[in-house]
Amino acid sequence: MKAFTVLTSTFVPLPIENIDTDQIIPARFLKATTKEGFGRNLFRDWRYINNDESKPKPDFVLNKPEYKGEIFVAGKNFGCGSSREHAAWSILDYGFRAVVSSFFADIFKNNALNNGVLPVQVSDEFLEEIFKQQNNSTLTINLKDQTITIDGSGKKEIFDIIEYKKTCLLNGYDDIDFLLSIKDDIVKYEEAIKN
């Protein structure tokens, strides 16, 4: 995985609540077993008329050229619904490194963290402040300090993250890499309990 330290980027806003995993990546696209290529079908049913790539819906945010960046900002309760790791795969494959919302479904949150996408949970009030920003406004997410800043106004909020997952993201580790990084400690512990 790619390490995540500080990210400053424009963002893509989708102020809709209760976006479920079937809307993020429809079930008919779950046949592949590798992570590549899922970004093409991110929000597929919302992006195209009659599922036709030659007919993008002009009012959908991912089809608007003025919205781009590595941060996706969504309404409350993002990633609800079925357990679908492909939802995190599609977000990462599309090019997003972080998702900001005022609430995440637990399974989606864990799947995102396991795949190198940082879910940043903010207050409802802070989320509304983000949605009020103009096109090309930027956000800065500092994982080490666990802060998100609206760069134009300087407003900042602290977010929570499990310490172990923070370590993984800061270093670009998956779960195996993390275990290998503490191998010496594991060996010492096992030797100590044998005696």
C-alpha positions as CSV (number, residue, x, y, z in Angstrom):
1,M,0.0,0.0,0.0
2,K,1.0,3.6,-0.5
3,A,1.9,5.4,2.7
4,F,-0.5,8.2,3.8
5,T,1.0,11.1,5.8
6,V,-0.4,14.5,4.7
7,L,-2.8,15.0,1.9
8,T,-3.8,18.4,0.5
9,S,-6.3,18.2,-2.4
10,T,-9.4,19.6,-3.9
11,F,-12.4,17.4,-3.2
12,V,-15.5,15.9,-4.8
13,P,-18.7,16.6,-2.8
14,L,-21.7,14.3,-2.8
15,P,-24.0,15.6,-0.1
16,I,-26.3,12.6,-0.1
17,E,-27.0,10.6,3.1
18,N,-27.2,6.8,3.5
19,I,-25.1,5.9,0.4
20,D,-24.9,2.1,0.5
21,T,-22.3,-0.2,-1.0
22,D,-24.6,-1.3,-3.8
23,Q,-24.7,2.3,-5.0
24,I,-20.9,2.7,-4.6
25,I,-20.3,-0.4,-6.7
26,P,-23.3,-2.3,-8.0
27,A,-23.4,-6.1,-7.4
28,R,-23.2,-7.0,-11.1
29,F,-19.5,-5.8,-11.1
30,L,-18.3,-8.0,-8.2
31,K,-17.1,-10.9,-10.3
32,A,-13.4,-9.9,-10.4
33,T,-11.1,-11.0,-7.6
34,T,-8.3,-8.5,-8.1
35,K,-8.6,-4.8,-7.0
36,E,-7.8,-3.3,-10.4
37,G,-10.5,-1.8,-12.7
38,F,-13.2,-1.2,-10.1
39,G,-12.9,2.6,-10.3
40,R,-14.5,2.5,-13.8
41,N,-17.7,1.3,-12.2
42,L,-17.8,3.6,-9.1
43,F,-21.3,4.9,-8.8
44,R,-22.0,3.3,-12.1
45,D,-25.8,3.6,-12.0
46,W,-25.7,7.2,-10.9
47,R,-23.0,8.2,-13.5
48,Y,-24.6,6.9,-16.7
49,I,-27.9,6.9,-18.5
50,N,-29.1,3.3,-18.9
51,N,-25.6,2.1,-17.9
52,D,-24.2,3.5,-21.2
53,E,-20.7,4.9,-20.8
54,S,-21.3,7.1,-23.8
55,K,-24.2,8.8,-22.0
56,P,-22.8,10.3,-18.8
57,K,-25.4,12.1,-16.6
58,P,-24.3,15.7,-16.7
59,D,-25.6,16.5,-13.3
60,F,-23.7,13.8,-11.4
61,V,-20.7,15.1,-9.6
62,L,-18.1,12.6,-11.0
63,N,-19.1,13.8,-14.5
64,K,-18.5,17.4,-13.8
65,P,-15.0,18.6,-14.8
66,E,-14.9,21.2,-12.1
67,Y,-14.8,18.5,-9.4
68,K,-11.7,16.5,-9.0
69,G,-9.2,15.5,-6.4
70,E,-8.1,12.7,-4.1
71,I,-10.7,13.4,-1.4
72,F,-14.3,12.3,-1.6
73,V,-16.8,14.0,0.7
74,A,-20.1,12.3,1.3
75,G,-23.2,12.7,3.4
76,K,-23.9,11.0,6.7
77,N,-23.9,7.2,7.0
78,F,-21.6,6.4,4.0
79,G,-20.9,2.8,3.1
80,C,-24.0,1.3,4.8
81,G,-25.6,-1.9,3.5
82,S,-23.9,-5.1,2.6
83,S,-20.3,-6.0,3.5
84,R,-18.5,-5.4,0.2
85,E,-14.8,-4.8,0.2
86,H,-15.2,-4.0,-3.5
87,A,-16.6,-0.6,-2.4
88,A,-13.3,0.4,-0.9
89,W,-11.5,-1.0,-4.0
90,S,-13.6,1.1,-6.4
91,I,-13.0,4.3,-4.4
92,L,-9.2,3.7,-4.3
93,D,-9.0,2.6,-7.9
94,Y,-10.9,5.7,-9.0
95,G,-8.1,7.8,-7.4
96,F,-9.5,8.8,-4.0
97,R,-7.1,8.4,-1.0
98,A,-9.6,9.6,1.7
99,V,-13.4,9.8,2.2
100,V,-14.9,12.3,4.6
101,S,-18.3,11.9,6.2
102,S,-20.0,12.5,9.5
103,F,-20.7,8.8,9.9
104,F,-19.4,5.6,8.3
105,A,-20.8,2.1,8.5
106,D,-18.3,0.0,10.5
107,I,-17.7,-2.6,7.9
108,F,-17.0,-0.1,5.2
109,K,-14.7,1.9,7.5
110,N,-12.6,-1.3,8.3
111,N,-12.5,-2.3,4.6
112,A,-11.4,1.2,3.6
113,L,-8.6,1.2,6.3
114,N,-7.5,-2.3,5.2
115,N,-7.1,-1.1,1.6
116,G,-5.3,2.2,2.1
117,V,-8.3,4.6,2.0
118,L,-8.6,6.9,5.0
119,P,-12.1,7.4,6.3
120,V,-12.2,10.7,8.1
121,Q,-15.2,11.1,10.4
122,V,-16.1,14.7,11.2
123,S,-19.0,16.4,13.1
124,D,-22.2,17.2,11.2
125,E,-21.4,20.9,11.5
126,F,-17.9,20.5,10.0
127,L,-19.3,18.4,7.2
128,E,-21.7,21.2,6.4
129,E,-18.9,23.7,6.4
130,I,-17.0,21.6,3.8
131,F,-20.1,21.4,1.6
132,K,-20.4,25.2,1.6
133,Q,-16.9,25.6,0.0
134,Q,-16.5,26.6,-3.6
135,N,-15.1,24.6,-6.5
136,N,-11.3,24.2,-6.3
137,S,-11.3,24.7,-2.5
138,T,-8.9,22.4,-0.8
139,L,-8.8,20.3,2.3
140,T,-5.7,19.1,4.2
141,I,-5.7,15.8,6.0
142,N,-2.8,15.3,8.4
143,L,-2.8,11.7,9.6
144,K,0.0,12.0,12.1
145,D,-1.8,14.9,13.9
146,Q,-5.3,13.4,13.1
147,T,-6.6,16.7,11.8
148,I,-8.6,17.8,8.8
149,T,-8.5,21.5,7.8
150,I,-10.6,23.5,5.4
151,D,-7.7,25.4,3.9
152,G,-9.7,28.5,2.8
153,S,-11.0,29.3,6.3
154,G,-8.4,27.5,8.4
155,K,-11.2,25.7,10.3
156,K,-9.8,22.4,11.7
157,E,-11.2,19.4,13.4
158,I,-9.6,16.3,15.0
159,F,-10.7,12.8,13.9
160,D,-10.2,9.4,15.5
161,I,-8.5,6.4,14.1
162,I,-7.4,3.1,15.6
163,E,-3.7,3.5,16.5
164,Y,-2.7,0.2,14.8
165,K,-4.4,1.3,11.6
166,K,-2.8,4.7,11.8
167,T,0.6,3.0,12.0
168,C,-0.3,0.9,9.0
169,L,-1.4,3.8,6.9
170,L,1.6,6.0,7.9
171,N,4.0,3.3,6.8
172,G,2.1,1.9,3.8
173,Y,1.6,-1.5,5.6
174,D,-1.0,-4.1,5.1
175,D,-1.7,-6.4,8.0
176,I,1.1,-8.8,7.0
177,D,3.6,-5.9,6.7
178,F,2.6,-4.7,10.1
179,L,3.3,-8.2,11.7
180,L,6.6,-8.4,9.9
181,S,7.5,-4.9,11.3
182,I,7.1,-6.2,14.9
183,K,8.6,-9.7,14.2
184,D,11.4,-9.2,16.7
185,D,8.9,-8.2,19.5
186,I,6.9,-11.3,18.7
187,V,9.9,-13.5,18.9
188,K,11.0,-12.0,22.2
189,Y,7.5,-12.5,23.6
190,E,7.4,-16.1,22.6
191,E,10.8,-16.8,24.0
192,A,9.8,-15.1,27.3
193,I,6.6,-17.2,27.7
194,K,8.5,-20.5,26.9
195,N,10.8,-19.9,29.9
